[in-house]
């Protein structure tokens, strides 16, 4: 039976900056010592793409002599003709059947084709299209439209406003998602939060790296919602929207990077116990909305999800505890049930937190199913719950915060309760001159 891959961070407070991200050390400082040796969790190995550089943390060239060498894009067609590897949407193959009839649906696990990248196709030179002329018609700007791959046309849609997912992907058709990988642009409000660091600490004005910190959600083209516990110690931050495969830049819609102009953290945030673990990032320049970049909906004040409601957590977090854990390449998702506050508190009291533990009102819980949980590496990511009677539309009810263990039997993960802090969010957003209606459904 398929087992879900743990995805996200549970507790990475400001201590992580001092302990190199060692979550066990952080939790020990907050909640006491970890379980005895031999305590294990179920994990699924991550996809092996170690030879491909990450687009989030650019590699440092270890072989200067190879700099400037052009990549060999030559390939051989099935009939023996010579071709060139290009992104799938830049090849005019069989009258555009790459898009319209399923020929050329991309298998994200195929690594042994004629091209080095799974998102490329071998294309005859005469069929190669310019980068600004992809194999896909352009939408009309006068009304909301979405591309229908079955008819190869853009069609009018009533999907205005926040929270609309792309369950079949945003104009990129894929297969092979066996370990919880999302479709491209499936949750278009998901963002990656990066800290800007110099390659050489002795040269602060030299080359910079975008180092992955965690996740967040776009709630307005200029505003990101996240957890406070890891943005607190960071000074220079950047937000990336529209990211999917962190080791590819070949998707039909590119990711977008924006610098963070200012950060608003909850005034009662406590880095010791993570109470009020919420922060709002205001961007220096708004994101451009696109099929893979949209805004999330937030719930009305104190409108909590029902016990057992199935929701999705998303992120690029590690697949296991400890330094051997690996960040995920393609954005992952995990389906989890919401757990009542008192039920969650009772479950947490059975852990090393002890029988007197009180779960703070700023938290909610989800999970508690064996082998299925969020995991470390992606605090601040959204917990998105389906909106009743509106197919493919979601509301962000939680923010990944912390937990005990990863995939433990009966031990849910803990999330910031967005509904309980909605009034605070509205106050900070309106105080900067933005309209909360953007994320209201």
N, C-alpha and C positions, 0 to 999 in steps of 0.2 A: 504494500500500500504506500502511496506517495505520502511523504512527510514534509511538512512545510519547513522552509529554511529560515532560521532566525535571522532577523535583519538589522535591528536598530539598536541604538544605545539605550541603556537604562539609567545610569547615573554617572555623569561626568561633570562634576561641579568644577569650581575654579581650581580645586586641588589637582585636577588633571594636568594643568599646565606645569605643575611642579613635579608630577610623578610620571611624565611621559605617557599619559593616557592609561595608566594601570588602574582599571576600574576596581579590582579587588582591594587595592590600597585605599581608594576613595571611599568605598562602602565600609571598609573597616574603620576608617576615621569617623564616619558619620554614624554607623549602626553597630559597630562592634566586629569581632573577628568572623571570618568566613566559616563555612562548614568544614568538617574534618576531611583529610586527604581521601581520595578515592571517590569523591562526589563528582559525578559526570552529568553531561547533558547530551541530548541527541542533536547532531548537526549533519548537514549535507555539505560535502566539499564544494568549494566555489569553482566556477569555470576557470580552466587553465588558460590564461592569456598573458602569461608572464613576459612574452617576447614583444608585446605591444605596449608602447608608452601611454601613460595616462594623460588625458587632456586637462585634468584638474590639477595634477602636480607635474608640471613639465619636467622631463628628465634632463640631467646635466650630461652633455656629450662627453663620454669617457674616451672617445677616440677622435681627437681633433683632426686627424688626417682624413677622416671620412666626411668631414664637414664639406658641404657643397656638392657632394655626389648626388646625381639625379637617381630617383627611384626607378627601377625597371618595371614598367607597366605592361610589357608585352605579354601576350597570352595566345593560346591556340583554341580555335573554335572546334566544336564537335566534329565538323567535316574536314578539319585539318587546316583551314585558312588561318592566317595570322590576324590577330586582333589586338585591342588595347583595353586594359582594365579601367573602367570608368564607373562612377556611381550609377546605380541601377536606373535612376530617373533621367540619365543623360544619354541613354542609348535608344535609338528609334527602332526597336526590335519588333519584327512581325507586326507592323502597323500598331505599335503601342500596346501590344497584348501584355507587356510587363505590368501594366496598370489595370487593364480592363477585364481579363478573363482568368486571372490566377496564375498564368505562366510567369514564372519569375518571382513568385511569393518567396520571401526571404526566410531561410531557416537560420535562426540565430546561433545554432550549434554547429553549422557546417564550417569546417576549417580546412578542407582538403580539395577545394575546387581549383579552377584555373587561376583565380585571383587571390592575393594575400588576404584581402578583407572580405568578410562574408557579405558585406553590403555593396560590393562591387560586382559587375557583370562583365564578361568578355564580349567586346563589341567590335564589329567591323568598323574600320576607320570611316567609310562613307556614311555609316549610321550614327556616328558620334555627333551629339548636339552640343552647342555652346552652353556654358554654365548658366547663362541667363535665360535659357530656353528649355527648361525641364519638360519631361513627358507628362504634362498635366495642365489642363486648361486653367486660366486665371479666373477668379471670382469677380462678379460685378460689385462695385463698391457701394451701390445705392441701397442695398438691403442685406440683412444677415443671410449668409449662404454657407452650405457645407458641401464638400465634394462627395459624390456617390460613386464608388468604384464599380458598382454593378452596371451603371448606365454611362460612366465616364463623363458625367456632367456635374455642374454645380446646381444645387437645388435650394429653394427658399426654405428657411427654417425659423421656428419660433424660439430658438434657443438663445434668447437674450438674457443677460444677467450673469450671475455667478454660479459656480458649482457644477458646470457641465463637464462630464468625463467623456473620453473617447474610447469606449470599450473595445473597438476594433482597430484602434490606432489612428494616428493623425496622418493619413495619406501614406503610410508605410505599412505594408501588409507583411506580417511575420508569422512564423510557426516555430515550434521547438521550445516553447516556454514550459519546461518540465520542472523547474525549481523555483517557481514563483516569480519569474521575470514578468514585468509589465509589458504591455504594448507601447510602442513609441507614442508619447504624448497622451497616454491613457489617463493620467492624473495631472493635467496641465498646470495646476497651481503649485505643484511640488518644486521646491528650489533647493539648491545647494548653497551653503554659506561657507565662504572661503576667507582665510586671513592672508594678508599680503606680507610676505617675508622676503628679506634679501637673501640671495644665494650665499653671499659671503657676509657674515656679521660685521666684518671689518670694513665693508664697503656698503653702507646703508643706502647710498644713492646709485648702486649698481643694479645688476639684473635682479628681477623680483620673481618670486614663485607664488602661485595661487595654491595655498595649502588647505585641503579640505578640513573643515571643522565639524559640520553637522548639517542638519536639514532645517527647513522652514516652509512656510506657505505664503504665496502671494495673495493678499486680500484686497489689494488696490494696485494699479500699475506702479505706484510709487511707494508701496508699503509692504513689508514682510513681517509675519508673525512667527515667533520662535520661542525657545526656552532661554531663560536668562543665564543658566549656569555655565555656559561656555562662551557666550559673547561678552560676559562681564570683564574678563581680563584682557580682551583683545582690543587693540586700538584701531588698526587699519583693516576694515572688513570690505568684502565684495560679495555680491549675490549673483548667482548664476541661475537663470530660468530657462526652461526648455531643454535641459540636459536629460539624457537617457543612457546611452552607452558612453561611459566616461573615457573610453579608449578609442573613440571614433569621432571624427568631425564630418562624416559623410552623410548624415541624415538630411532629408530634403529641406527641413526647416532648421536653421542653426540655433544653437543656444545663444542667450544674450547675457552679457555681464554688465552690472551696474555697481558703482562704488556706493558705499553707505555714507550718507551725510551726517546722520545723527542716530543715536540709540536711546530709547526710553525704556528703562527697566522699572518693574513695579517697586514702589518705594518700600514695600515690606518684604522684598525678596531676602531670604536668609540662605546664604551659601552653605551653612552647616546642616540644615534639615530640608532645604530646597522648598520651603513654603513660598507661595506666590512666584513660582518659577516661570515667569513670563516676561518677554521683551518685545518691543516693536522697533523695527529698523526702517528708517526713512531714507529713501534712495536719493542720490544726487540728481538722477535723471530717470523718468518713468520708463518702464518696460513697454515695448511695442506688443500689443496683444496679437496673437497668432494662433493657429490651430494647436500648437504645442505650448502656448503660453496664455493662460487664462487665470481668473481670480477665483478664490474659494469663497463659499458662503459660510457665515458664522451663525450659530444658533441664537435665538432671542435670549435675553437674560433669564437664567435659572430654568431654562427648558432643557432638562436632561434627557438622555436617551433611555428607553426602557431596558430593564434587565433582559439580557439575552439578545439584544439587537446585534446583528452581524455587521461589523464595520471593517474597514481596511486601513492598515498602517503601511506606510511606504518608506523606502530609504535605501541608501547604499552602504549600510552599516556592516560591521564585521560578522563573520559566520560562527564565531565562537569566542569564549573568554580567553584572556591571556595574550601574550605577545605573538603567539603563532596564528592568531585570528587574522583573517584577510578581509579587506573591504571588498564589497561587491562591485562588479564591473557594470552590469546593466541594472537599472532601477528595479528593485524588488517590491513585492506586495505580500501581505499576509492577512488573511481574514480571521478576525477575532470577535468573540462575543463581549458585549458590555456586561460588567459585573456590578451589582448593587454595592453602594458604599459600605454598608454594614457587613455584607457578605465578604467583601474584599478585606476589610479590617480583620475579620475573624480568620481569614486565610493567612494574612500577614503575621498575625500573632503566633501562628504555628511555626514561623521561621525564627531565625536568630534575633529578630526584633523583640520577641518576648510577649508575654500575655497581657502586658499593660500598654502596649503600643496603641497610640491614637492616630488614625488616619486623618490628616488635616482636611478642612472643608475646601481648600483650593485644588484638591485632587479628585480624580475619578479613576476607574479601573476598567481594564479589558483583558481578556485572555483566560488563563487558567486551564487550558487544554494541553494534555501531554504532547511534547514535541513541537508545539506551536506557540511562539512568543516573539515579542520584539527583543532585540539584543543590542549590545553596545556598539557604538560607532556612529550613531545618528540621532542624538538627542535634539529636540526641537522640531522633529518631523510631525506631520499631521496624522491624526486618526480621523478618517473620513467615513461618515455614515450615510447610507442612502436616504433620500428624502421620500417620504411616503407619497405614492400616487404620481411621482414624477420620474419616469424611467431615465436612468443614466445621470441623475442629478444627485449631488452629495452636499452634506454640510459638515464642516470640521468641528467635531465635538471635543477633541482632545489634542494635546501636544505631548509627544514622548518625553517622559521625565526620568523615572528611575524604576528599579525593581530589585527583587532578591532572586538570584539565579537566572536561568534562561531556559524556558520551556519546562519548568518544574511542574509536577502534578499538583493541580489545585492552587497554584500560586499565581495570581494575575499580575500583569504589569501595571505600573502606576503612571497616569497621565495628568497633565494640567487640565482642569475642568474649564473649558473655554466659556461655557454658558454662565458659570459662576463669576467670571471676570469680564463678561461682555460690556458691562457699563464702564469699567475702567478702560477697556480698549476704545470704546466710542469717545470717551472723554479725551484721550490722548490724540486720537485721530482728528477729531473736530478742532482740538487746540492748535493743530498744525495747519488748519484751513482746508482739510479734506472732508469728503462727504461719506459718512458711514453707510449710506444707501448702497454704495458699491458692493458691499459684501452682505447685504440684507436680501433675503428672498421672500 
